[in-house]
Amino acid sequence: MSDPLLMLVAVGLLSISCQYLAYRIHLPAILPLLVVGLVVGPLTGMLQPDALFGDLLFPIVSLSVAVILFEGALTLRMSDLGAHGVMVRNLCSIGALVTWAIVSPLAHYGLGMRWEIACLFGAIVTVTGPTVIVPMLRTVRPSSKLSNILRWEGIVIDPIGALAAVLVYEFVVSAQNPVLHTVEAFGLTLASGFGIGLIVGYLLGVVLRRRWIPPYLENTAVLTIMLGAFALSNHFAHESGLLAVTVMGMLLANMKNVEVEGILEFKETLSVLLISALFILLAARLELSSIEQLGFGAILVVLGIMFIARPVSVWLSAIGTDLNWREKALLSWIAPRGIVAAAVSALFAIKLEHIGFADADQLVPMVFLVIITTVIFQSLTSVPVAKLLKVRESSPNGVLIFGSQEFSRQLAKELLNKGVPVQLADPNWDAIRRARMANIPVYYGNPVSEHAERTLDLAKFGQVLILSPYRQLNPLVTYHFEHSLGRGAVLGLSAAEQDNRASHQVAGHYADTLGLFGAGVSYGQLASSISRGAIIKTTKLSDAFTLEHYEQEYGSRALKLCTIAPTGQCHFYSEQHHIEPKADWIMVSLVAPASELD
């Protein structure tokens, strides 16, 4: 296939196909992307990125990495990071330094790499990938603490690792010149990256805060301004643009009264396409002979990364924390590398090859070997290791509620008081603010977004309730979580408010998920009951006060919502679920005021 247009379209179609396949089989998308890239590239020769893009390949990879890092930096809220303790900060600082210090000599002596390339390789493989870790955590189901640490490490370490690689690269390039020039180039990189990132980020934040850009142009304007800052910073100091966009994204994410959720959602969509296409293109550039030429030393380096560098970095980072040895052991076992490591290695390899730097051709195959080994090995072994260490959670009993209006807040509060993990998700800021004031865990935004995929701890949720008034969004949320959690795990309110017109009907499968709390119970009915003074009440059943006594006391005033078993598992009433609570179970009901007629 020699038509460039057909090749570009084919890469796009293959990218989406790989993402969908990964979604269906519950595996990190990086695996099918890697396989497809190798098949269409070195195995068949159908795709040759260097011939297809020519001199544009480096700018395309460079701009794509900039967008990916900017999107990742937009998720770095300092308030969220602090909630997960010092361990994340230690892993991203002490742990990264330890990994770099161990891997660099391993690569130098094990592969015969020049010290400069070995140090660059060590900086690149400090990163772990959230897009790889999140699907793994759903399968492994570690404790909430460990899940948070691993997920946030993956988010935070990406821009930090890329920044470290940028600085090492600049030192490597400058190291061929006198020391004074090296120091000047190093300082110029920091000054340009931080200076332009801070100035452009702050000015853009002011513009967004004052709403000077019309909503329909906001996403496009932010993207082009970010790319402009990237190019400007690179103009003053080579490869400082990655630092600039990282600083810019972090500043926007933490500025007061600057809403980045809409921007983030747009960047997430763009990042999925870029990550997918980029990984296929980078894998297609690999030469299988280059991996073979690495020799036995490559195996020793990979084993050293997994079984020396990672455990040492975790145990040193854990000094002063409350983690026990079992938790440290699991953290030491799970550290898969992802797309950022692949993209950054390719970025610098292309640049170093252009200036004729020796050993640069070892960088990409070695990084891909680390990615392949860590993703496959850890995906296959993490569950039995978690079981052996006894840090794997039992079947999750948490409840994720989509919709945070008054009824949802009251229900969440009662369940939390009874020890059931609950989190509310809603794109409505006012409703989320009220839930926060009631000390209810929340997620502000669309729960099916890429951001939610990375930051929501879905491993603790066994059920999802759709209690929102957003009729267009409810089916999307339902289908998304049904795929993740399985049929029967997602329940929604009745569509009773819909009329009989064909355009207002719902699909049969979606209709099967409705009927939460009973036939005909709708969002409007619950909201109306709350406004008339109904409250959510919990009652513990016993041999002396059975379900029959409960029904006699409350009659038709009580709408049964759920029961909580002694194990902590919630069983929600619905049109399809008949529940027979026993002694020591807790009944949760919406009880109307006694003054209302039965």
C-alpha positions as CSV (number, residue, x, y, z in Angstrom):
1,M,0.0,0.0,0.0
2,S,1.8,3.1,-1.3
3,D,-1.0,5.7,-1.1
4,P,-0.1,8.0,1.8
5,L,-3.8,8.9,2.3
6,L,-4.8,5.3,2.6
7,M,-1.9,4.6,5.0
8,L,-3.0,7.4,7.3
9,V,-6.6,6.3,7.3
10,A,-5.5,2.7,7.9
11,V,-3.4,3.7,10.9
12,G,-6.5,5.5,12.3
13,L,-8.8,2.5,11.8
14,L,-6.2,0.1,13.3
15,S,-5.8,2.4,16.3
16,I,-9.5,2.5,17.1
17,S,-9.8,-1.3,16.4
18,C,-7.1,-2.0,18.9
19,Q,-8.6,0.3,21.5
20,Y,-12.0,-1.5,21.1
21,L,-10.5,-4.9,21.3
22,A,-8.6,-4.0,24.5
23,Y,-11.9,-2.7,25.9
24,R,-13.7,-5.9,25.1
25,I,-11.1,-8.3,26.4
26,H,-10.1,-6.2,29.5
27,L,-6.5,-5.9,28.6
28,P,-4.2,-2.8,28.4
29,A,-4.6,-1.3,24.9
30,I,-0.8,-1.1,24.6
31,L,-0.7,-4.9,23.9
32,P,-2.9,-5.1,20.8
33,L,-1.3,-1.8,19.6
34,L,2.1,-3.3,19.9
35,V,1.2,-6.5,18.1
36,V,-0.5,-4.6,15.2
37,G,2.5,-2.2,14.9
38,L,4.9,-5.1,14.7
39,V,2.7,-6.9,12.1
40,V,2.2,-4.0,9.8
41,G,5.8,-2.8,10.3
42,P,8.8,-5.1,10.5
43,L,6.9,-8.4,9.9
44,T,5.1,-7.4,6.7
45,G,6.7,-4.1,5.7
46,M,3.2,-2.6,4.9
47,L,3.8,0.5,7.0
48,Q,7.1,2.4,6.9
49,P,6.7,5.5,9.0
50,D,10.0,7.1,7.9
51,A,9.2,6.8,4.3
52,L,5.6,7.9,4.9
53,F,6.3,11.0,6.9
54,G,9.9,11.8,6.0
55,D,11.3,14.8,7.8
56,L,7.8,15.4,9.4
57,L,8.1,12.3,11.5
58,F,10.1,14.0,14.3
59,P,7.8,17.0,14.5
60,I,4.7,14.8,14.6
61,V,6.1,12.6,17.4
62,S,7.3,15.7,19.3
63,L,3.9,17.5,19.0
64,S,2.0,14.3,20.0
65,V,4.1,13.8,23.1
66,A,3.5,17.5,24.0
67,V,-0.3,17.0,23.8
68,I,-0.1,13.8,25.9
69,L,2.0,15.4,28.6
70,F,-0.1,18.5,28.7
71,E,-3.3,16.4,29.1
72,G,-1.6,14.4,31.9
73,A,-0.4,17.6,33.6
74,L,-4.0,18.9,33.6
75,T,-5.0,16.1,36.0
76,L,-2.3,17.0,38.6
77,R,-4.3,18.8,41.3
78,M,-2.0,19.2,44.3
79,S,-5.0,18.8,46.7
80,D,-5.7,15.4,45.2
81,L,-2.1,14.3,45.4
82,G,-1.8,15.3,49.1
83,A,-4.7,13.0,50.0
84,H,-2.7,10.0,49.1
85,G,0.1,10.6,51.5
86,V,3.8,11.0,51.1
87,M,4.3,7.7,49.4
88,V,3.3,9.0,45.9
89,R,5.6,12.0,46.3
90,N,8.4,9.8,47.5
91,L,8.0,7.4,44.6
92,C,8.0,10.3,42.1
93,S,11.1,11.9,43.6
94,I,13.3,9.5,45.7
95,G,12.0,6.5,43.8
96,A,12.7,8.0,40.4
97,L,16.2,9.1,41.4
98,V,16.9,5.6,42.8
99,T,15.6,3.9,39.6
100,W,17.7,6.2,37.4
101,A,20.8,5.6,39.5
102,I,20.5,1.8,39.4
103,V,19.3,1.4,35.8
104,S,22.0,3.7,34.2
105,P,25.0,1.6,35.3
106,L,23.0,-1.6,34.5
107,A,22.6,-0.4,30.9
108,H,26.2,0.7,30.7
109,Y,27.8,-2.5,31.9
110,G,25.1,-4.9,30.7
111,L,24.6,-3.6,27.2
112,G,27.9,-1.7,26.6
113,M,26.0,1.6,26.2
114,R,27.9,4.8,26.4
115,W,27.3,6.5,29.7
116,E,25.4,9.3,28.1
117,I,22.8,7.0,26.4
118,A,22.7,4.7,29.5
119,C,21.8,7.8,31.7
120,L,19.1,8.8,29.2
121,F,17.7,5.3,29.1
122,G,17.6,5.2,32.9
123,A,15.6,8.5,33.0
124,I,13.1,7.3,30.4
125,V,12.3,4.0,32.2
126,T,11.5,5.7,35.5
127,V,7.9,6.3,34.2
128,T,5.0,3.9,34.7
129,G,1.9,4.2,32.6
130,P,-1.6,5.0,34.0
131,T,-3.2,3.7,30.8
132,V,-1.6,0.3,31.5
133,I,-1.9,0.3,35.3
134,V,-5.6,1.1,35.6
135,P,-6.9,-2.0,33.7
136,M,-4.5,-4.1,35.7
137,L,-5.8,-2.7,39.1
138,R,-9.3,-3.7,38.2
139,T,-8.2,-7.3,37.8
140,V,-5.8,-7.4,40.8
141,R,-8.2,-5.5,43.2
142,P,-5.5,-4.4,45.7
143,S,-6.5,-2.4,48.8
144,S,-7.8,1.1,48.2
145,K,-4.5,2.5,49.6
146,L,-2.3,0.5,47.2
147,S,-4.6,1.2,44.3
148,N,-4.5,5.0,44.9
149,I,-0.7,4.9,45.3
150,L,-0.2,3.0,42.0
151,R,-2.7,5.0,40.0
152,W,-1.4,8.4,41.2
153,E,2.2,7.4,40.7
154,G,1.4,6.6,37.1
155,I,-0.2,10.0,36.6
156,V,2.4,12.1,38.3
157,I,5.5,10.3,37.2
158,D,4.8,10.7,33.4
159,P,5.6,14.4,33.1
160,I,8.3,14.2,35.8
161,G,10.0,11.3,34.0
162,A,9.7,13.1,30.7
163,L,11.1,16.2,32.2
164,A,14.1,14.2,33.6
165,A,14.7,12.7,30.2
166,V,14.6,16.2,28.6
167,L,17.2,17.5,31.1
168,V,19.4,14.4,30.7
169,Y,19.1,14.7,26.9
170,E,20.2,18.3,27.0
171,F,23.1,17.4,29.1
172,V,24.0,14.5,26.8
173,V,24.0,16.8,23.7
174,S,25.8,19.6,25.5
175,A,28.4,17.3,27.1
176,Q,30.3,17.3,23.8
177,N,31.1,20.9,24.4
178,P,33.0,22.7,27.1
179,V,31.6,22.7,30.7
180,L,30.6,26.4,30.6
181,H,28.5,25.8,27.5
182,T,26.9,22.7,29.1
183,V,25.9,24.7,32.2
184,E,24.5,27.5,30.0
185,A,22.5,25.2,27.9
186,F,21.2,23.4,30.9
187,G,20.2,26.6,32.6
188,L,18.6,27.9,29.4
189,T,16.4,24.8,29.1
190,L,15.1,25.2,32.7
191,A,14.6,29.0,32.2
192,S,12.8,28.6,28.9
193,G,10.7,25.7,30.0
194,F,9.6,27.1,33.4
195,G,9.5,30.7,32.2
196,I,7.3,30.2,29.1
197,G,5.2,27.5,30.8
198,L,4.5,29.8,33.8
199,I,3.8,33.0,31.8
200,V,1.7,31.4,29.1
201,G,-0.1,29.2,31.6
202,Y,-1.0,32.1,33.9
203,L,-2.1,34.4,31.1
204,L,-4.2,31.6,29.6
205,G,-5.7,30.9,33.0
206,V,-6.7,34.6,33.4
207,V,-8.3,34.5,29.9
208,L,-10.3,31.4,30.8
209,R,-11.3,32.7,34.2
210,R,-12.7,35.9,32.6
211,R,-14.3,34.0,29.8
212,W,-12.8,36.1,27.0
213,I,-12.8,33.2,24.6
214,P,-16.3,32.0,23.4
215,P,-17.1,28.5,24.6
216,Y,-17.1,27.0,21.1
217,L,-13.5,28.2,20.5
218,E,-12.2,27.4,24.0
219,N,-10.8,23.9,23.4
220,T,-9.3,24.8,20.0
221,A,-7.7,28.0,21.4
222,V,-6.1,26.1,24.4
223,L,-4.7,23.5,22.1
224,T,-3.2,25.9,19.7
225,I,-1.8,28.2,22.4
226,M,-0.3,25.2,24.1
227,L,1.4,24.1,20.9
228,G,2.5,27.6,20.4
229,A,4.1,27.7,23.8
230,F,5.8,24.4,23.1
231,A,7.3,25.6,19.8
232,L,8.3,29.0,21.3
233,S,10.1,27.3,24.2
234,N,11.9,24.9,21.8
235,H,13.0,27.9,19.7
236,F,14.9,29.3,22.7
237,A,16.2,26.0,24.1
238,H,16.1,22.6,22.3
239,E,13.5,20.2,23.8
240,S,12.5,22.6,26.6
241,G,9.0,22.6,25.1
242,L,8.0,19.4,27.0
243,L,8.9,21.1,30.2
244,A,6.9,24.2,29.2
245,V,3.7,22.3,28.5
246,T,4.0,20.2,31.6
247,V,4.4,23.4,33.8
248,M,1.6,25.1,31.9
249,G,-0.8,22.2,32.4
250,M,-0.1,21.9,36.1
251,L,-0.6,25.6,36.6
252,L,-3.9,25.6,34.8
253,A,-5.1,22.6,36.9
254,N,-4.3,24.3,40.2
255,M,-5.5,27.9,39.4
256,K,-8.5,29.0,41.3
257,N,-11.8,29.5,39.4
258,V,-10.4,28.1,36.2
259,E,-12.5,25.2,34.9
260,V,-10.4,22.7,32.9
261,E,-12.9,19.9,32.8
262,G,-14.2,20.7,29.3
263,I,-10.7,21.2,28.0
264,L,-9.5,18.0,29.7
265,E,-12.3,16.0,28.1
266,F,-11.4,17.3,24.6
267,K,-7.7,16.6,25.3
268,E,-8.5,13.1,26.5
269,T,-10.3,12.3,23.2
270,L,-7.4,13.7,21.2
271,S,-4.8,11.8,23.4
272,V,-6.5,8.5,22.9
273,L,-6.2,8.9,19.1
274,L,-2.6,10.2,19.4
275,I,-1.5,7.5,21.8
276,S,-3.0,4.8,19.7
277,A,-1.6,6.0,16.3
278,L,1.7,6.9,17.8
279,F,2.3,3.5,19.4
280,I,1.5,1.7,16.1
281,L,3.9,4.1,14.2
282,L,6.7,3.6,16.8
283,A,6.3,-0.2,16.9
284,A,6.3,-0.2,13.1
285,R,9.7,1.5,13.1
286,L,11.2,-1.3,15.2
287,E,13.6,-3.7,13.6
288,L,13.3,-7.1,15.1
289,S,17.0,-7.7,14.4
290,S,17.8,-4.7,16.6
291,I,16.2,-6.4,19.6
292,E,18.1,-9.7,18.8
293,Q,21.3,-7.7,18.6
294,L,20.9,-6.5,22.2
295,G,21.9,-9.9,23.3
296,F,21.7,-11.6,26.7
297,G,22.7,-8.4,28.4
298,A,19.3,-7.0,27.6
299,I,17.6,-9.7,29.6
300,L,19.8,-8.9,32.6
301,V,19.0,-5.2,32.4
302,V,15.2,-5.9,32.2
303,L,15.4,-8.3,35.2
304,G,17.5,-5.7,37.1
305,I,14.8,-3.0,36.4
306,M,12.0,-5.3,37.7
307,F,13.7,-7.1,40.6
308,I,16.4,-4.7,41.8
309,A,15.6,-1.1,40.8
310,R,11.8,-1.2,41.5
311,P,12.0,-2.9,44.9
312,V,14.8,-0.7,46.1
313,S,13.0,2.4,45.0
314,V,9.8,1.3,46.7
315,W,11.4,0.3,50.0
316,L,13.4,3.5,50.3
317,S,10.4,5.6,49.4
318,A,8.3,3.9,52.0
319,I,10.6,4.9,54.9
320,G,8.5,6.8,57.4
321,T,5.1,5.6,56.0
322,D,2.7,3.1,57.5
323,L,3.0,0.6,54.7
324,N,3.6,-3.0,55.9
325,W,6.0,-5.4,54.1
326,R,3.2,-7.1,52.2
327,E,2.0,-3.8,50.7
328,K,5.6,-2.8,49.8
329,A,6.1,-6.1,48.1
330,L,3.0,-5.7,45.9
331,L,4.1,-2.1,45.0
332,S,7.5,-3.5,44.1
333,W,5.9,-6.1,41.8
334,I,3.7,-3.8,39.8
335,A,5.4,-1.1,37.7
336,P,4.5,-1.6,33.9
337,R,5.9,0.9,31.5
338,G,3.6,2.6,28.9
339,I,3.2,4.9,26.0
340,V,5.1,7.9,27.4
341,A,8.3,5.8,27.8
342,A,7.9,4.6,24.2
343,A,7.2,8.1,22.7
344,V,9.9,9.9,24.6
345,S,12.5,7.2,23.7
346,A,11.6,7.5,20.0
347,L,11.7,11.2,20.2
348,F,15.2,11.4,21.5
349,A,16.5,8.5,19.5
350,I,15.4,10.2,16.3
351,K,17.1,13.4,17.4
352,L,20.3,11.7,18.5
353,E,20.5,9.6,15.3
354,H,20.2,12.8,13.2
355,I,23.2,14.3,14.9
356,G,25.1,11.0,14.6
357,F,25.3,10.0,18.3
358,A,26.7,6.5,18.8
359,D,24.5,3.8,20.5
360,A,21.3,5.8,20.0
361,D,19.9,2.9,17.9
362,Q,19.8,0.8,21.1
363,L,17.5,3.2,22.9
364,V,14.1,2.4,21.3
365,P,14.4,-1.4,21.1
366,M,15.6,-1.6,24.7
367,V,12.7,0.6,25.9
368,F,10.2,-1.5,23.9
369,L,11.6,-4.6,25.4
370,V,11.1,-3.2,28.9
371,I,7.5,-2.3,28.0
372,I,6.7,-5.7,26.5
373,T,8.2,-7.6,29.4
374,T,6.7,-5.6,32.2
375,V,3.2,-5.4,30.7
376,I,2.9,-9.1,29.9
377,F,4.7,-10.5,32.9
378,Q,3.0,-8.3,35.5
379,S,-0.5,-8.7,33.9
380,L,-0.2,-12.4,34.2
381,T,1.3,-12.6,37.7
382,S,-0.1,-9.7,39.7
383,V,-3.3,-11.5,40.7
384,P,-1.6,-14.6,42.2
385,V,1.0,-12.5,43.8
386,A,-1.6,-10.3,45.4
387,K,-3.4,-13.4,46.7
388,L,-0.2,-14.8,48.0
389,L,0.6,-11.6,49.9
390,K,-3.0,-11.4,51.1
391,V,-3.5,-7.8,50.0
392,R,-6.2,-8.5,47.4
393,E,-9.6,-7.2,48.3
394,S,-12.6,-9.6,48.4
395,S,-15.4,-8.9,46.0
396,P,-16.0,-5.2,46.1
397,N,-19.1,-4.0,48.1
398,G,-18.7,-0.3,47.3
399,V,-21.4,1.7,45.5
400,L,-20.9,4.4,42.8
401,I,-23.8,6.6,42.4
402,F,-24.2,8.7,39.2
403,G,-26.1,11.8,40.2
404,S,-25.6,13.8,43.4
405,Q,-28.9,15.6,44.0
406,E,-30.6,15.6,47.4
407,F,-31.9,12.1,47.4
408,S,-28.5,10.7,46.3
409,R,-26.8,12.7,49.0
410,Q,-29.1,11.4,51.7
411,L,-28.7,7.8,50.5
412,A,-25.0,8.1,50.3
413,K,-24.8,9.5,53.8
414,E,-26.8,6.6,55.3
415,L,-24.7,4.0,53.5
416,L,-21.5,5.6,54.6
417,N,-22.7,5.7,58.2
418,K,-23.2,1.9,57.9
419,G,-19.7,1.3,56.6
420,V,-20.5,0.9,52.9
421,P,-18.0,2.6,50.6
422,V,-19.9,5.2,48.5
423,Q,-18.9,7.8,46.0
424,L,-21.0,10.2,44.0
425,A,-20.2,11.2,40.5
426,D,-21.8,14.2,38.7
427,P,-20.8,16.8,36.1
428,N,-23.0,19.4,38.0
429,W,-20.6,21.5,40.2
430,D,-23.4,22.9,42.5
431,A,-24.6,19.4,43.4
432,I,-21.0,18.1,43.9
433,R,-20.2,21.1,46.1
434,R,-23.2,20.3,48.4
435,A,-22.1,16.7,48.6
436,R,-18.5,17.8,49.5
437,M,-20.0,20.0,52.3
438,A,-21.7,16.8,53.6
439,N,-18.3,15.0,53.6
440,I,-19.4,12.6,50.9
441,P,-16.6,11.3,48.6
442,V,-17.3,12.7,45.1
443,Y,-16.0,12.7,41.5
444,Y,-16.7,15.9,39.6
445,G,-17.1,15.2,35.9
446,N,-18.3,12.6,33.5
447,P,-17.7,9.1,35.1
448,V,-17.1,7.5,31.7
449,S,-14.3,9.9,30.7
450,E,-10.7,9.0,30.3
451,H,-9.9,11.2,33.3
452,A,-12.4,9.1,35.4
453,E,-10.8,6.0,34.1
454,R,-7.5,7.0,35.6
455,T,-8.5,8.7,38.8
456,L,-11.7,6.9,40.0
457,D,-10.8,3.8,42.1
458,L,-13.2,1.5,40.4
459,A,-11.7,-1.6,42.0
460,K,-13.7,-0.9,45.2
461,F,-17.1,-0.6,43.5
462,G,-19.3,-3.7,42.9
463,Q,-22.5,-1.8,42.0
464,V,-23.4,1.4,40.1
465,L,-26.7,3.3,40.6
466,I,-28.0,5.6,38.0
467,L,-29.9,8.3,39.9
468,S,-29.2,11.4,37.7
469,P,-31.7,13.5,35.8
470,Y,-29.5,13.5,32.7
471,R,-31.6,11.3,30.4
472,Q,-29.1,11.5,27.4
473,L,-26.1,10.5,29.6
474,N,-27.7,7.8,31.7
475,P,-27.7,5.1,29.0
476,L,-24.0,5.8,28.2
477,V,-23.0,5.5,31.8
478,T,-25.1,2.3,32.2
479,Y,-23.5,0.6,29.2
480,H,-20.0,1.7,30.2
481,F,-20.1,0.2,33.7
482,E,-22.1,-2.8,32.6
483,H,-19.1,-3.8,30.5
484,S,-16.7,-3.1,33.3
485,L,-18.6,-4.8,36.1
486,G,-20.9,-7.2,34.4
487,R,-24.7,-7.5,33.9
488,G,-26.8,-6.9,37.0
489,A,-24.2,-4.6,38.6
490,V,-25.8,-1.4,37.1
491,L,-29.3,-0.4,38.0
492,G,-31.2,2.8,37.1
493,L,-34.5,4.4,37.8
494,S,-37.6,3.7,35.8
495,A,-38.2,5.6,32.6
496,A,-41.8,6.1,33.7
497,E,-41.8,9.7,32.7
498,Q,-41.4,8.8,29.1
499,D,-44.5,8.7,27.0
500,N,-45.5,6.1,24.4
501,R,-44.0,7.8,21.3
502,A,-41.6,5.6,19.4
503,S,-38.9,8.3,19.7
504,H,-39.1,8.2,23.5
505,Q,-38.7,4.5,23.9
506,V,-35.5,2.8,25.1
507,A,-33.7,-0.3,23.9
508,G,-34.8,-3.6,25.4
509,H,-31.4,-4.4,27.0
510,Y,-31.3,-0.9,28.6
511,A,-34.9,-1.3,29.8
512,D,-33.8,-4.4,31.7
513,T,-31.4,-2.3,33.8
514,L,-34.2,0.0,34.9
515,G,-36.7,-0.5,37.7
516,L,-34.4,0.5,40.6
517,F,-36.4,0.6,43.9
518,G,-39.4,-0.9,42.2
519,A,-41.5,-0.6,39.1
520,G,-42.4,3.0,38.2
521,V,-40.1,4.7,40.7
522,S,-38.6,7.7,38.8
523,Y,-36.2,10.5,39.5
524,G,-39.1,13.0,39.7
525,Q,-41.0,10.8,42.2
526,L,-38.0,10.6,44.5
527,A,-37.2,14.3,44.3
528,S,-40.9,15.1,45.0
529,S,-40.9,12.8,48.1
530,I,-37.7,14.5,49.5
531,S,-39.2,18.0,48.9
532,R,-42.3,16.9,50.9
533,G,-40.2,15.9,53.9
534,A,-39.5,12.2,53.3
535,I,-36.3,11.0,54.9
536,I,-34.1,8.0,54.5
537,K,-34.3,5.8,57.5
538,T,-32.3,2.6,58.5
539,T,-33.7,-0.1,60.7
540,K,-32.0,-3.2,61.9
541,L,-34.0,-6.4,61.7
542,S,-33.9,-9.0,64.4
543,D,-35.7,-12.1,65.6
544,A,-37.9,-9.8,67.7
545,F,-38.4,-7.2,64.9
546,T,-38.8,-9.0,61.6
547,L,-39.6,-7.8,58.2
548,E,-43.3,-8.4,58.9
549,H,-43.1,-6.1,61.9
550,Y,-41.3,-3.5,59.8
551,E,-44.0,-3.5,57.2
552,Q,-46.8,-3.3,59.8
553,E,-45.1,-0.2,61.4
554,Y,-44.4,1.8,58.2
555,G,-46.9,0.4,55.7
556,S,-47.0,2.2,52.4
557,R,-45.1,5.2,53.8
558,A,-41.9,3.3,53.3
559,L,-40.2,2.7,49.9
560,K,-37.7,0.0,50.4
561,L,-34.3,1.0,48.9
562,C,-31.9,-1.7,49.9
563,T,-30.7,-4.1,52.6
564,I,-27.3,-4.3,54.1
565,A,-26.1,-7.8,55.0
566,P,-23.8,-8.4,58.1
567,T,-21.0,-8.8,55.5
568,G,-21.5,-5.2,54.4
569,Q,-22.9,-6.2,51.0
570,C,-25.7,-4.0,49.7
571,H,-28.7,-5.6,48.0
572,F,-30.8,-3.0,46.2
573,Y,-34.5,-3.5,45.6
574,S,-35.6,-3.4,42.0
575,E,-38.3,-4.6,39.7
576,Q,-36.1,-7.7,38.9
577,H,-34.6,-8.3,42.3
578,H,-36.6,-9.9,45.1
579,I,-34.8,-9.7,48.5
580,E,-35.7,-11.6,51.7
581,P,-33.7,-9.9,54.5
582,K,-32.9,-11.9,57.6
583,A,-32.2,-11.1,61.2
584,D,-29.2,-8.7,61.7
585,W,-29.7,-7.3,58.3
586,I,-30.3,-3.5,58.0
587,M,-33.3,-2.1,56.0
588,V,-32.8,1.2,54.3
589,S,-36.0,2.9,53.2
590,L,-37.3,6.3,52.1
591,V,-40.0,7.0,54.7
592,A,-42.7,9.6,54.1
593,P,-43.9,11.9,57.0
594,A,-46.5,10.3,59.2
595,S,-49.0,13.1,58.3
596,E,-49.2,11.9,54.7
597,L,-52.0,9.5,53.9
598,D,-51.0,5.9,53.2
